[in-house]
Amino acid sequence: MIRKADLNDLDDIVEIENEWQDYPKWGKNGFLKEFEKDFSRTFVFVHDDVIYGFINFWEIDDILEINSIVVSHRRLRSSIGSMLIDFVVNCAPKSGCKRIILEVNEKNIPAISLYKKKGFRVYNTRKKYYDLKYDALLMELVIDE
Ligand SMILES: CC(C)(COP(=O)(O)OP(=O)(O)OC[C@H]1O[C@@H](n2cnc3c(N)ncnc32)[C@H](O)[C@@H]1OP(=O)(O)O)[C@@H](O)C(=O)NCCC(=O)NCCS
């Protein structure tokens, strides 16, 4: 199931984040700050009381921006990422969001494949944005009325 994250989930969330060497990390303090922002939402995927993944996004006016989606190595390729994206796509129209945007490193093939599978398309790029080497792909999904 997917549920809203709370302060008790922080250690598990940070542990999953730390499983990924290359992934930019917020750490405990970063997530604490997110919990304080009224436009920031963090949800976790839980099975048998164990957290296996999370997603964070901002809802500002009619734009929903996905900042982070991470799945534990213990449960990769089990459709958790897919379910987290579906969850957010379903949330968007309920809060008046008309467009979902995100940014991804061009070398992150798993994430790009996931987003494309969910209907996202590249609308712009930031050249050499990561490590002055890899482009950032800006992707969007326009929500049907
Ligand atoms: C990207 C990520 C969230 C995918 O999570 P996941 O739960 O393993 O993905 P799913 O099982 O839901 O897979 C859904 C689709 O994503 C794509 N995908 C997932 N992992 C993939 C891989 N290793 N290689 C290629 N495509 C992949 C496929 O299209 C897949 O569909 P399929 O299973 O029908 O082929 C996960 O790899 C992750 O946490 N990565 C590290 C953090 C990160 O980079 N997040 C994105 C930041 S922008």
The ligand as an SDF file (V2000), in Angstrom:
LIG
                    3D

 48 50  0  0  0  0  0  0  0  0999 V2000
   13.9120    4.2160  -11.3010 C   0  0  0  0  0  0  0  0  0  0  0  0
   13.3540    3.3200  -10.1860 C   0  0  0  0  0  0  0  0  0  0  0  0
   12.5040    4.1810   -9.2470 C   0  0  0  0  0  0  0  0  0  0  0  0
   12.4650    2.2230  -10.8410 C   0  0  0  0  0  0  0  0  0  0  0  0
   11.8320    1.5090   -9.8030 O   0  0  0  0  0  0  0  0  0  0  0  0
   11.3000   -0.0010   -9.9690 P   0  0  0  0  0  0  0  0  0  0  0  0
   10.3130   -0.2410   -8.8800 O   0  0  0  0  0  0  0  0  0  0  0  0
   12.4270   -0.9470  -10.0620 O   0  0  0  0  0  0  0  0  0  0  0  0
   10.5600    0.0560  -11.3890 O   0  0  0  0  0  0  0  0  0  0  0  0
    9.3390   -0.8610  -11.8760 P   0  0  0  0  0  0  0  0  0  0  0  0
    9.5320   -2.2670  -11.4190 O   0  0  0  0  0  0  0  0  0  0  0  0
    8.0640   -0.2070  -11.4890 O   0  0  0  0  0  0  0  0  0  0  0  0
    9.5420   -0.8020  -13.4550 O   0  0  0  0  0  0  0  0  0  0  0  0
    8.6690   -0.0500  -14.2800 C   0  0  0  0  0  0  0  0  0  0  0  0
    9.3690    0.2220  -15.6150 C   0  0  0  0  0  0  0  0  0  0  0  0
   10.5270    1.0250  -15.3860 O   0  0  0  0  0  0  0  0  0  0  0  0
   11.5430    0.6550  -16.3310 C   0  0  0  0  0  0  0  0  0  0  0  0
   12.7050    0.1030  -15.6120 N   0  0  0  0  0  0  0  0  0  0  0  0
   12.8290   -0.1300  -14.2900 C   0  0  0  0  0  0  0  0  0  0  0  0
   14.0680   -0.5800  -13.9930 N   0  0  0  0  0  0  0  0  0  0  0  0
   14.7410   -0.6600  -15.1680 C   0  0  0  0  0  0  0  0  0  0  0  0
   16.0620   -1.0380  -15.5300 C   0  0  0  0  0  0  0  0  0  0  0  0
   16.9410   -1.4560  -14.6000 N   0  0  0  0  0  0  0  0  0  0  0  0
   16.4240   -0.9590  -16.8340 N   0  0  0  0  0  0  0  0  0  0  0  0
   15.5590   -0.5280  -17.7720 C   0  0  0  0  0  0  0  0  0  0  0  0
   14.2610   -0.1660  -17.5030 N   0  0  0  0  0  0  0  0  0  0  0  0
   13.8700   -0.2110  -16.2100 C   0  0  0  0  0  0  0  0  0  0  0  0
   10.9200   -0.3870  -17.2400 C   0  0  0  0  0  0  0  0  0  0  0  0
   10.2780    0.2930  -18.3020 O   0  0  0  0  0  0  0  0  0  0  0  0
    9.8830   -1.0050  -16.3230 C   0  0  0  0  0  0  0  0  0  0  0  0
    8.8450   -1.6320  -17.0080 O   0  0  0  0  0  0  0  0  0  0  0  0
    8.9400   -3.2360  -17.2970 P   0  0  0  0  0  0  0  0  0  0  0  0
    9.1630   -3.8830  -15.9600 O   0  0  0  0  0  0  0  0  0  0  0  0
    7.6130   -3.5400  -17.9120 O   0  0  0  0  0  0  0  0  0  0  0  0
   10.1060   -3.4080  -18.2150 O   0  0  0  0  0  0  0  0  0  0  0  0
   14.5030    2.5950   -9.4110 C   0  0  0  0  0  0  0  0  0  0  0  0
   15.3960    2.0120  -10.3330 O   0  0  0  0  0  0  0  0  0  0  0  0
   15.2930    3.5030   -8.4750 C   0  0  0  0  0  0  0  0  0  0  0  0
   14.9150    3.6940   -7.3150 O   0  0  0  0  0  0  0  0  0  0  0  0
   16.4120    4.0760   -8.9770 N   0  0  0  0  0  0  0  0  0  0  0  0
   17.3080    4.9000   -8.1290 C   0  0  0  0  0  0  0  0  0  0  0  0
   16.7270    6.2410   -7.8380 C   0  0  0  0  0  0  0  0  0  0  0  0
   16.4620    7.0290   -9.1050 C   0  0  0  0  0  0  0  0  0  0  0  0
   17.3100    7.0990   -9.9910 O   0  0  0  0  0  0  0  0  0  0  0  0
   15.2620    7.6450   -9.1780 N   0  0  0  0  0  0  0  0  0  0  0  0
   14.8740    8.4620  -10.2990 C   0  0  0  0  0  0  0  0  0  0  0  0
   15.4150    9.8200  -10.1600 C   0  0  0  0  0  0  0  0  0  0  0  0
   14.9080   10.9020  -11.4540 S   0  0  0  0  0  0  0  0  0  0  0  0
  1  2  1  0
  2  3  1  0
  2  4  1  0
  2 36  1  0
  4  5  1  0
  5  6  1  0
  6  7  2  0
  6  8  1  0
  6  9  1  0
  9 10  1  0
 10 11  2  0
 10 12  1  0
 10 13  1  0
 13 14  1  0
 14 15  1  0
 15 16  1  0
 15 30  1  0
 16 17  1  0
 17 18  1  0
 17 28  1  0
 18 19  1  0
 18 27  1  0
 19 20  2  0
 20 21  1  0
 21 22  1  0
 21 27  2  0
 22 23  1  0
 22 24  2  0
 24 25  1  0
 25 26  2  0
 26 27  1  0
 28 29  1  0
 28 30  1  0
 30 31  1  0
 31 32  1  0
 32 33  2  0
 32 34  1  0
 32 35  1  0
 36 37  1  0
 36 38  1  0
 38 39  2  0
 38 40  1  0
 40 41  1  0
 41 42  1  0
 42 43  1  0
 43 44  2  0
 43 45  1  0
 45 46  1  0
 46 47  1  0
 47 48  1  0
M  END
$$$$
